[in-house]
């Protein structure tokens, strides 16, 4: 059973909206990173859905590169969070106002 492109795009928009709301509302750095990943995955879903609908591979190739960049972002972001937590003993973004040692 094939759902129409509209259903995938609506789901993608809903996931992206949840991610944006999470980034704007939450103050925990790890939760913010999770919401950014949710937004990236929502964009990936839209790329794959449109690629499937058009019968082309370019959207799926673009998703591969987005996933590679997201993996690098997670690795570097978590390293920064761990470093900040060691020095400040908090990951609340409101309490961490500078990266000075």
Helices and strands as residue ranges (DSSP letters): H 5-25, H 29-54, H 58-88
